[in-house]
Amino acid sequence: MSFHTKEIAQIRLLIPKEMVRELDTIASSRDMTRLGLIRFLLRHQIDSELSQLENYLQDITRRKRTHQRLQEHLSDKERW
């Protein structure tokens, strides 16, 4: 992914010093920069959260349809 072709925004991230050392360790093991690692981890987590949100919204829609079908069925039963 190229960050040079997209409009970008800056954010300031305040983290404990221990995390900087941990980021250094992981980043060096992956042969990347701390910032590259942070971007990678953010992208991964954002994708995961969006996927979970999509599943959640599908579940809500499914529940609403089921509830509606149940109400229709009960309404039909009352007429008989």
C-alpha positions in Angstrom: 0.0 0.0 0.0 1.4 3.3 -1.0 0.7 6.3 1.3 2.1 8.8 -1.3 -0.9 8.5 -3.7 -3.6 9.0 -1.1 -4.7 12.0 0.9 -3.2 11.4 4.4 -3.9 12.7 7.8 -1.6 13.0 10.8 -2.4 11.8 14.3 -0.3 12.1 17.4 0.1 8.9 19.4 1.2 9.0 23.0 2.3 5.7 24.3 4.3 4.4 27.3 8.1 4.1 26.9 7.9 0.4 27.4 5.7 0.1 24.3 8.4 1.9 22.2 10.9 -0.8 23.2 8.3 -3.5 22.3 7.6 -1.9 19.0 11.3 -1.6 18.3 11.7 -5.4 18.9 8.8 -6.4 16.8 9.6 -3.9 14.0 13.2 -5.0 13.8 12.2 -8.7 13.7 10.0 -7.9 10.7 12.6 -5.6 9.1 10.3 -2.5 9.2 10.0 0.8 11.0 8.0 1.4 14.1 5.6 3.6 12.1 5.2 0.9 9.4 4.4 -1.6 12.1 1.9 0.7 13.8 0.2 1.2 10.4 0.2 -2.5 9.7 -1.3 -3.3 13.1 -3.9 -0.5 12.8 -4.9 -1.7 9.3 -5.2 -5.3 10.5 -7.3 -4.3 13.6 -9.5 -1.9 11.6 -10.2 -4.6 9.0 -11.1 -7.1 11.8 -13.4 -4.6 13.5 -15.2 -3.7 10.2 -15.7 -7.4 9.5 -17.2 -8.0 12.9 -19.4 -5.0 12.5 -20.6 -6.3 9.1 -21.5 -9.6 10.7 -23.2 -7.9 13.6 -25.4 -5.8 11.2 -26.3 -8.9 9.2 -27.3 -10.7 12.4 -29.5 -7.8 13.4 -31.2 -7.8 10.0 -31.7 -11.6 10.2 -33.2 -11.3 13.7 -35.6 -8.5 12.5 -36.8 -10.6 9.6 -37.3 -13.6 11.8 -39.2 -11.5 14.3 -41.3 -10.1 11.5 -42.1 -13.6 10.1 -43.0 -14.8 13.6 -45.4 -11.8 14.1 -47.0 -12.5 10.8 -47.4 -16.2 11.6 -49.0 -15.4 15.0 -51.3 -12.9 13.4 -52.4 -15.4 10.8 -53.0 -17.9 13.6 -55.2 -15.5 15.5 -57.4 -15.0 12.4 -58.2 -18.7 12.3 
